[in-house]
Amino acid sequence: MENLQMLNLAYNRIGGSIPQQLDGLRSLSELHLDGNMFLGSIPDSIGNMTQLQSVALSNNLLSSTIPSSIWHLSDVLVLDLSHNSLDSFLPTDVGSLHAIVELNLSTNRFIGKLPEALGSLLTLENLDISHNSFQGPIPQSLGQLISIQSLNLSSNSFSGAIPKSLANLTLLHNLNLSFNRLEGQVPEGGVFSNLTIQSLMGNAALCGATLLGMSACFHDDGGVSHSRSTRRLLIYSLPVIASTMLLAACFYLLITKLNRRRKKTAVPADTVHVPDHRLISYHELSRATDNFSEANLLGTGSFGSVFKGQLDDGSLVAIKVLNLQTEGATESFHTECRALRMARHRNLVKILSATSNLDFKALVLQYMPNGSLERWLYSYNYCLSLIERINIMLDVAMALEYLHHHHLEVVLHCDLKPSNVLLDEDMVAHVSDFGIAKLLHGISRSIASATAPGTIGYMAPEYGLNGTASRRSDVYSYGILLLEAFTRKKPTDAMFCGELSLRQWVNQAFPSAVLNVVDGNLLRDEAGCSASNAFSNEGLMEDLSRRHTCVSSILELGLLCSKELPKERILMEDVVVRLKKIKEQYLSNSYGD
């Protein structure tokens, strides 16, 4: 083992602490422990492995501070500690990584100011510190990063002006400063010449980039800085106007064709009519979201951000803005449009409009005021009763049944999870986010090759291992979601490590000990999830027995859906039938025939 040069244990279910004894691997040059469930702090001994060139510890549950020895790995080229819970300040010792090419500290809990020492990393090509709590001004020294190609400082609390020196970085082509507290004029030249609104949104006090929809900057004397002439503005605006007119004509032809098809095709009883799409300009979207302000941010995902907005006609909508600098974002936009363009079902989030050009792509979606199932399962002061959970999961099942068996093309969602189940004002569930969906048609209506990753814990085994997706892959994800909804345990919970998974945990308790694994709130009454005192002792026992029977049937259904082998899983048509029967039996037993 002393001569081992690469250790790759990425994306397994390994838990516990990272062992201190790793420093015995003196010849190791690559250490990949990302995508596991490691807890605790990063062992200081890793800093003694002086031959390391690549360290990947991302997507774990690591906490505490980064040990100082890490910053003295003089030969390390790649250091990825993203998506953990690491905290404290970034020390000036970071400037000792003289050979570093890629540094990713995103999605942690770092605070304080960025050290000027970052500017001494002359070999650095990619720096990502997004989604932390850094504050203060952006260091002027970042303008000395002569090799930098990608710089992501988004979703922090940086303030002050954008350093003009960033415009002099000739290799920099990917810059993201969104969702900070930056102010003043946006610099010109260099990377700023090709910047899109996604890179600057969420900084309400910025000005000057008028072609991106920002206001002009005002001088102290009250005059306006006209950095772009009216003639140049027209040169840019006329093609956009022409493109909009062409897009309107295409929508008209498409809608006419769809109306003709509707006359020939009977619409199933469980579908609903969606109003014809109306064109919405970028400027209306900017007004609707107060220039994409952070106050209107509903959430962020792999390919972009979602904002709450109020259109000119007063209607509330959700606006999904794609980050075009993210690999796969454009493909995700087109995939979601294709997946939902013909979909007509009450349990699918509706696309109301789409805006697309070279620099900006957005989907205008139906607004869901009650947020996601994830919020209702895990947020403080939120509670779902037994019948509410049954109704929500029945809504999700009916949406998948429609996509799998009644849509013009078979649509595989491929990323079903609580955050993608949204709830309207009546607590009706709607399946959302079809960015990595797959459409099956022609001779291949059973299995598709899926290169885009789903979410760990919800992916079917064959999807994660072989990249093959089918109807039964979605059924697996639904089964895990069903188990999660009634146990209130995430499949990535820290308790599930080694050989123990959410499914195995439930299976071990089934059927005799299911009350040991279900969410305790399900043993309470239906009115506000409060402890029931409306029954006598005998009545309480009868009510508990009814709930036990109902929950046992639901968990059994979740286990059937999430079997290891695809051929052993049932289809969504059968899931809907079974879940409806479970609901009917529970209501019948509760309120009498």
C-alpha positions, -999 to +999 in steps of 0.1 A: +000+000+000+029+024+005+034+025-033-003+032-040-006+062-063-044+066-067-073+059-042-107+063-057-137+055-035-160+082-050-198+079-049-202+050-026-222+050+007-192+052+030-199+069+063-180+076+095-149+097+098-120+099+072-093+077+089-062+095+101-041+066+089-043+078+053-010+096+058+007+062+056+000+063+018+032+083+012+032+078-026-005+088-032-010+114-058-048+112-062-073+109-034-110+107-044-135+104-015-162+126-030-199+116-031-199+097+002-213+103+037-181+111+056-187+130+088-165+152+111-134+172+102-108+167+075-079+148+091-048+170+096-028+140+084-038+146+048-015+175+048+014+151+054+008+134+021+032+156+002+029+138-032-008+146-035-018+164-067-056+159-067-078+159-036-116+155-040-136+155-008-168+171-022-204+161-016-199+147+019-210+158+054-177+172+065-177+201+090-153+223+111-124+242+097-099+232+070-067+220+087-038+244+081-017+215+067-039+214+036-026+248+025+009+235+024+004+208-002+028+225-025+022+201-054-016+199-054-032+208-087-069+202-079-085+208-045-123+202-044-139+206-009-173+217-022-208+208-009-199+202+027-204+222+059-169+236+063-168+269+081-146+297+095-124+322+075-102+315+045-067+320+058-039+338+040-021+305+038-042+297+008-015+317-011+009+288-005-008+266-031+017+276-057+008+249-082-030+249-078-050+249-111-085+243-097-098+253-063-135+246-054-148+256-020-184+262-031-215+254-011-200+255+024-203+279+053-172+301+050-174+336+063-153+368+064-133+386+038-113+370+010-076+372+016-055+393-008-032+363-010-055+346-035-041+369-061-007+352-058-020+319-073-006+325-107-013+290-120-050+290-109-074+285-138-107+277-120-119+293-087-153+286-073-163+299-039-200+304-046-228+297-021-209+307+010-211+338+033-180+357+023-184+395+026-165+427+021-151+439-011-138+417-039-100+418-035-082+439-062-055+412-062-078+389-082-069+410-112-034+394-109-047+359-116-032+358-151-042+321-158-078+323-145-104+311-170-134+306-147-143+327-116-175+321-096-181+344-067-219+341-067-243+338-038-222+354-012-224+389+005-196+407-014-201+445-014-186+475-031-176+480-067-165+453-092-127+456-096-120+470-130-088+449-131-109+418-138-114+432-174-077+428-180-077+391-174-074+380-210-081+342-204-111+348-182-143+337-201-166+326-174-174+351-146-203+349-122-209+377-097-247+371-092-265+374-058-241+396-039-244+432-027-222+448-054-228+484-065-217+510-090-209+508-127-202+475-144-167+476-159-163+475-197-141+454-219-126+420-215-149+394-200-176+421-194-181+425-232-197+391-234-213+389-199-250+378-196-276+390-171-273+356-153-238+366-142-249+399-126-285+394-114-292+398-077-271+430-074-297+457-073-273+486-070-253+478-101-257+501-132-243+508-166-249+475-185-279+489-203-279+463-229-286+437-202-315+457-189-297+476-162-303+513-156-277+539-167-253+552-141-258+588-128-230+612-122-228+634-092-239+664-113-272+645-121-262+637-156-265+603-171-234+584-183-242+573-219-218+545-223-238+532-253-251+554-280-287+553-292-276+542-326-257+512-311-287+504-290-309+502-321-283+480-338-287+455-310-324+459-305-337+455-341-325+419-344-342+411-311-375+427-322-373+407-355-366+375-336-396+381-313-419+386-343-406+354-359-411+335-326-446+349-324-454+335-359-439+301-349-461+300-318-492+309-339-485+281-364-478+256-335-510+266-317-531+263-348-517+228-355-524+217-319-560+230-321-565+210-352-551+179-335-573+184-305-604+183-327-593+148-339-581+134-305-602+127-275-587+143-243-586+120-213-608+129-183-578+136-160-563+162-183-569+200-182-567+227-209-538+250-207-542+285-221-523+294-252-488+306-245-483+344-246-449+360-255-432+376-226-401+398-232-369+398-212-377+434-200-411+423-186-394+394-167-369+419-153-396+442-141-416+412-127-387+402-105-373+436-096-343+430-118-340+394-106-335+406-070-325+381-043-357+391-024-376+373-051-354+342-053-373+310-046-344+286-050-314+275-071-308+243-089-281+226-110-288+247-141-302+280-129-323+300-104-361+303-099-377+337-091-411+347-080-425+374-103-456+395-110-462+401-147-476+433-162-511+417-161-508+411-123-504+374-125-479+357-102-455+333-119-423+314-112-395+323-136-367+298-141-336+315-154-310+292-169-273+298-161-260+295-196-224+293-183-232+260-166-225+229-188-257+213-199-280+243-191-290+249-227-297+213-233-317+212-201-338+242-213-347+224-246-353+191-228-378+207-204-396+224-233-398+192-253-410+172-223-439+195-214-448+211-247-477+186-252-483+177-216-518+184-203-523+171-167-534+188-135-504+173-116-477+187-138-463+222-135-474+242-165-450+261-188-468+294-194-442+309-217-405+306-227-380+333-235-349+323-255-320+341-272-283+336-273-277+353-240-308+346-220-331+316-216-360+314-191-392+294-185-422+311-171-440+285-149-471+282-129-465+296-094-469+273-065-476+293-033-471+263-009-436+255-020-422+220-022-429+187-005-393+190+009-403+221+028-434+205+043-415+174+054-385+190+070-391+227+078-400+238+114-437+245+119-448+226+088-467+193+092-485+170+068-513+147+081-517+111+069-544+119+044-525+149+031-495+127+024-516+101+007-532+128-015-498+143-025-482+109-033-514+100-053-510+132-073-474+124-080-483+088-091-510+100-114-486+125-130-461+097-137-488+074-149-498+100-174-462+106-186-455+068-188-487+055-203-510+083-217-487+110-231-480+112-269-444+102-261-432+083-231-415+108-207-391+097-180-386+123-153-352+108-141-349+131-111-380+126-089-374+139-053-392+161-027-378+194-040-393+186-074-428+181-060-445+215-057-478+223-039-504+248-051-528+269-030-551+238-025-521+215-016-525+197-049-491+183-059-474+191-092-443+174-105-417+199-118-382+202-132-379+181-163-344+194-171-328+159-174-360+141-186-358+115-213-383+110-241-389+076-256-403+072-291-402+051-321-386+016-317-370+025-283-401+031-261-387+011-232-351+021-223-331+052-229-294+061-224-291+087-197-258+106-193-271+134-171-269+123-134-299+121-112-298+126-074-280+103-051-304+082-030-332+085-055-315+070-086-324+035-096-294+011-094-293+005-132-295+043-138-266+050-115-244+021-126-252+017-163-267+050-173-299+033-185-333+047-177-368+032-181-403+036-168-392+013-139-363+037-131-389+064-123-409+038-104-379+031-082-375+069-075-412+071-067-408+042-043-380+059-024-400+091-023-430+072-010-409+057+018-394+091+026-428+108+027-441+085+054-409+079+074-396+115+072-361+102+066-340+113+036-323+084+017-290+103+024-296+106+061-264+101+082-279+070+098-278+052+064-242+041+059-224+010+049-250-016+039-280+001+055-302+021+032-336+037+037-353+008+018-334-018+039-343+000+071-380+000+063-378-036+050-363-048+083-392-032+102-419-045+079-446-056+087-446-060+125-425-030+135-435-003+110-446+020+137-410+022+147-400+037+114-429+059+104-430+097+111-444+102+146-467+129+132-487+102+114-499+089+147-516+122+154-550+134+143-559+150+109-566+185+123-533+203+124-511+173+132-517+178+169-519+150+194-554+135+193-576+137+224-609+134+206-613+096+213-617+075+243-590+050+251-608+024+230-613+049+202-576+058+203-566+022+199-590+018+169-577+049+153-541+038+158-550+004+143-565+020+112-534+042+108-511+011+113-530-008+086-529+022+062-492+030+067-482-007+064-499-009+030-482+023+019-447+012+030-453-022+013-461-003-019-429+017-015-409-015-011-425-030-042-416+001-063-380+002-051-370-034-056-334-039-068-342-056-102-363-035-126-384-064-138-396-070-102-410-034-099-446-027-106-457-001-132-472+033-124-506+022-136-506-004-108-493+020-083-522+044-089-548+016-085-532+003-053-528+038-037-564+047-046-576+015-029-555+022+002-570+057+004-605+045+000-601+018+026-586+042+051-614+068+046-640+041+048-626+027+081-623+062+095-657+076+087-678+045+081-693+032+049 
